[in-house]
Amino acid sequence: MLLLTAAGVAGALPAAAASIRWSTAGGGPQGGDVVGERLEGLALARARSELVRRVLELPLEGGASVGQWAARALSRDCALREWLRRQPPHGAPRRYAGGVVEVDVRLAADELALKLVALSRGPGGAGGAAAGAEAPIPAAGGAASAALCALLDDRIAGVTVLNRTVDRARALAEMFGEDPRIHVAGAVGDLHGEQYDLVINATSLGLHSEDPLPLDLEGPIHVGAALDLVYSPSETAWVHEARRRGIVAADGREMLVAQGAAAFERWWGRPAPIAAMRQALADATAPAG
């Protein structure tokens, strides 16, 4: 389980801009063909990756690099890298004979400085709709670490990590450094009387019909809303139970769409057709008959 809180962190400003041009070769013809568009997407993705590398190597006052400064808080590092990977190309990609594509991605020093200032004020910068909220998340694996990183970026108020193996919960908390906002619970009983705005199930419980619920909603804690990262054709047992009790709940389908959209945009360098992706997922998970 994760209960998340917001806290400020100190940072520094870069003194230089970063830019990169990348050329990649392929065998596609010229013009508006699919192969050429794919090459443009590949070139843009590689240019953005190189931009990330160059920015993280920029020196800051005091001798540390941007990357060393960002790495002191995992949520800050995630937010910075994601922002850099979304930088648009400077002008239209250029195609040359033999399928060579050139993409120019630039980042001005003042843009980077403003971003680092925002990140230095706290995880995620200025915060978002979830700022100040509290949320528990059962589990301590990859899904839990991703959820924790995202919630910290959104300036959640506090985080408690709950796993049936306490050492795994502690290991997850340690990934984020000595962050006073993150707490580890040894058992559900330790949370008696606590109130959480959001509970997130990041375990695999719910994939099979015989699975127990990841968290007993009749337990000793108050649950404001529930998010199950597992999804099923109708609704998972945990989502069903939450809704039966009048708790706002959702499953992991929207997260799956968002993951697919992020991958699409990084690969192709253009906005993902999210509406079409949602419809495709709805069709694929619709009950038979």
N, C-alpha and C positions, 0 to 999 in steps of 0.2 A: 504494500500500500504506500501511496505517496501523499503527503500533505505539504503543500507548497507555500512559501512565503517570499516576500520581496525584500531586497536589501541593496544598498548602493555599493559600488566599487570604484576605486580610483583608476584613472588612466592617463595617457599622455597623447600628444599629437604628433603625427608624422610630418616630415619636412619636405616630402617629394611626391610627385605624381608617378603613376605606373601606366605603361602602355605596352602593347604587344601586337605584333603581326604574325600570323601563322599561315603557312601554305601547306596544302595537302594535295597529293596527286591521286588520280583515279582514272578509270577508263571510260567514263561517260561522255556522251556527245554534249555539245554546247546548247544553250537556249534554256527554255523553261521545262526541261525534262525532269522526271522523278529522280534519276541518278544524280543529276547536277544539284538538285535541291538537297538531296541527302548529303552530298559532299559539302555543301554550304553548312548544313547542320553539324557535321563532324568538325569542320574547320572552326566554327564558332565555339563548339564545346571545348576544343583543344585550346583555343585562344583564351577562353575564360579560365581554364585550368592553369594556364601559364600566368595569367593575370593574378590569380590567387597566390601562386608561388612567389611572384615578384613583390606583391604587396606585403606578404608575411615576412619577407626579408628586409623590408624598409627599416632603417634605424630610427629609434626614438631617443629623446633626451634621456640621459642616464645610462646609455649603453645597450639597453634591451632592444630587441626588434619588435615589430608589430606582432609577429607570431608568438614570441615569448610572452608578451603582455597579454595577448588574447588567451593563451593557454592556461593562464592562472585561474580561469573560470570556464568550465566546459560549455556552459550555456552561452557565454559571450563568444567563445571560439566558434561554436556552431552558427550563431547568428551572423557573425562577420563573414564566414566562409559562404554561407547561403546567399548573403547580400552580394558578395563579389561575383558569385556564379550567375547572378541574374543581370549583370551589367549588359546593356544593349550594345550591338555593334556600332562603330562609328562610320556612318555611311553604309551604302549597299555593298554586299560582298562582290568581289571582282573575280571573274572567271577568265582563264587563259587557255591557250591550246594545250591539248593533252590532258584535260580534266583537272588542271591546277586551279585551286580556289584560294583566294587571299581574303582574310577577314581582319579588320582592325578594331580592337577593343581598347578604349582608353578610359582612364579614371583620373580626374583632376585632383590635385592635392587638397583643395578646399572641400570637395565632396567627401573624400576619405576622412578629413579632419572632423567634419560635422558628424559623420557616422561614429567615429571613435568617441567623440564627446557624448553622443547619445548612449552608447554602450557603457561608458564609464559611469553613467548615472545609475546604472542598475541593469540586471539581466533583461535583455530585449530592448533597452533604451527607454523610450517614453512609456512603455507599457501598453496594455490593451484592455479588452473587456473583462478579462479574468483577473485583473490586478487586485491584489488584496484577498482573493478567494483562497479557500482551503480545499484540498482534494486528496483522497486516499487512492492508492493503486495497488492491488494485490499483485505479487510476483516481483522478480528482480532480474529478469533476463533482458534480451535485446529490445523487446517491445516496451518494457518498463523503463529502460534507460532512455529510449527515444521519447517516450511520453514525458518523463521527468525533464529532459532537456527542453522540450517544447513548452512545457508549463512554466519552467523557470524563466524562459525567454519572455513569457507573457506576464511576468511580475506577479506570480502567484504568491499568496501571503505566507504559506508554510508547507512543508512536506514531511510526511511520515511514511517510511518505507516498511512494508509488512510482507514477510515471506515465511513459509513454514520452516525454512532453514535460515536462522538468524545470520549466520556467516555470509550467506549470499546477499542478504539485505544490506549488511554492513559494507560488503564489497561494492555494491552499487552506489551507496552513499559516498564511498571513498573516491569513486571515479570523478566526483565533482569537487574534490578537494575538501578542505576543512570549512565547509559552508555551514554556518550556524543555523541556516533555515531548514536544513534537512535533518530529520530525526529518524531513528530506527526503533520499531516496536518489536518486542520479543514474541508477543501473542496478541490476538484480538482482544483478550481481556484487559490488556494494558491500555486500551483505548476507551474504556468504560466512561460513558458520559460525554464523550467528545462529539462535536458537531462538525460535519464536513459538507462543504458546498457541492462537492463532486466526488464520486467514487469511480475509479477506472479499473476494470478487470484487464490486466495484461498477461494473464495466464492462458493456458490452452483449454482450461475447463469451460465446457460448453460446446466443444467440437463434436462431442458424442452425446446422444440422448441420455445415456446412463450416468453422465458426469454429475457430481454434486455441484451445488451453487458455489461460486468462488468466494462469496461472502454472504452470510446469513443476514438478510435485511431485517430480521427480527432481533438482531444482536444488540449489544450495548451501546451502539453509536447511532447518531442521527445522520441520515443520508439525504442531502438536498437534491442530487441528480446522479444518474448512473450512466456510464459509458462502457460498453462491452466491446473490446477490440475484436472479439470473435463475432462472426456473422453467420446467418443461416437463411434458407429460402424464405422463412416467415419472420420469426424472431427467436432469439435464444431464450432458454428457460429463465435465465437471470433477468433479461430485459422484460420478459413477460411478467415475472414476479414483481419487478419494480413498478411496472405500469399498473398492475393489479392493486398495488398499495398507493397509487396516486403519485408516484415518483416519476419525474420526467426522465426518460431513458432513451438511449439510441445504441445501435450496434456498430460494428466496425466497417460497414460498407462505405461510408463517406470517407473514412481514412484510406480505404483501398483505392477509391477514385482519386483522392489527392496524391497518393503515392504514384499512381499511374500518370497523373498529369505532370508531376514534377519530373518523372523520367522522360516523358514525351518532350517537354520543353527543353530539357538538357540535351537530348539527342538531336532534336530538329531545330532548336533555336527559335521557336515560334509558340504562340499561345496554344494550349491544349484545348481540344473540342470537349470541354467538360460535360456539357449537356448530352452529347452523343455518348460519352463514356458512361455517364450515369444510366442512360437508357439501356446500353449494352449490358451493364451489370444487372440491371433490373430484369432484363429478358433472360439472362443466364441463370439467375437465382429464383426465377418465378416457379412456384409449385407446379409439378406436372399435372396435366389434365386440363 
